[in-house]
Amino acid sequence: MKYFYIISNIFISITFANKDLENFYLNKGINDLYNYNFDSSLSYLDSAIYINPKNPIPYFVKISAKWLNSQVNISFEESHKTILSELNLIIPFYEKLINNDPKIPENYLYLGSAYGLQARIHLAKKKWIDVIWSGLKGLNNIKISKKLNPDLHDVLVPIGMMEYFISLTPKPMQMLSSIMGMPPDRENGLKKLYFAYNNSDYSWIESGFVLSHAYLHFENQIKLAEEITYKLTNEFPGNPNFIYMYAECILRSNQLKKFELLMEELKSKPEDYPSIQRKICLIKYNYLMSIYHYRRGELDTSITYLKYVIDNYQMEMDWLLGYSFYMLGKIYDLKFEREQAKYYYEKVVELNNLFLYQNWAMEYLKLPFFDLNNDPMFILNK
């Protein structure tokens, strides 16, 4: 009996030690992913999988790492092929885990999240029906996960994302989504994402990133976006997305002095990355500099930076292209060149995306923009 207790204690100690090591590798893999250290991230995730091959989390994070690695080193189109190929392998794997043990909520969550990544690729291509179909399959699995464990806060991220972003799509898509059991809910979608940002175990980073985009580009709640991007920038200094978003927040809240303190870092940041990511960083840097000079009333200098963005644009989605067209429209209105202004507003409308500047551009197509100090894109001193 004495030896039984000794052996049991040894087994328990080894089990907890393995669990601690698994969590260490998993957390390192996630942190390195968001710091754009992809090789290191993949190595840590492989170690986590080796310790516990039934844990669904590192497989999902590994797909994200391969996707981003392909984006910054090869091309966006190739990254889409990479992620779809990986999803074709991982979805059956998750289904097998569920068949073997249908009571583990995390397996449903990450199967649902895999379908969510499918929806993300369809969103980039503006394939709205496919977005809803993949999203619905994802949501059904995630709802099972939530039912099995109501305290698993990570489930709120994909649910919140679907509720929120479906609410931004054209009305026919919203109606179809509701019929299919996935009703849009802009306000509650944001609430779920914010709760997950503050309470989830692993997905707080992604929910923070999504919230930043929502607040900055769709809700025009710039100060809320600034709070989140400031935290993300400090937690993950190697991530190029967070610092450029934070810089946009402080520019659009008229904090030009604070932006000036970041200018040198923003200018040198592209040199830290492979060629494709370097080009993206340069596009974002030029966009930010165009805003800076625009707010200083240096309109011709702003035009130069904006035309760099347009002439060199090669990002996955067209959101920054739309901002550049929109700003050029305003600048040419301020320069009393109305036909040029209307040309760029029409370019915004042609993009037919979901961003707020669509409404602003349509408004200024009717009546010219004329007041630099009354601009909906900015928080102004009042």
Buried (B, 14 or more C-beta within 10 A) or exposed (E): EEEEEEEEEEEEEEEEEEEEBBBBBBBBBBBBBBBBBBEBBBBBBEBBBEBBEEBBBBBBBBBBBBBBBBBBBBBBEEBBEBBEEBBEEBBEBBBEBBEEEEEBBBBBBBBBBBBBBBBBBBBBEBBBEBBBBBBBBBBBBBBBBBEBBEEBBBBBBBBBBBBBBBBBBEEEBBEBBEEEEBBBBBEBBBBBBBBBBEBBEBBBBBBBBBBBBBBBBBBBBBEBBBBBBBBBBEBBEBBBBBBBBBBBBBBBBBBEEBBEEBBEEBBEBBEEBEEBBBBBBBBBBBBBBBBBBBBEEEBEBBBEBBBBBBEEBEBBBBBBBBBBBBBBBBBBBBEEEEEBBBBBBBBBBEBEBBBBBBEBBEEBBEEBBEEBEEBEBBBBEE
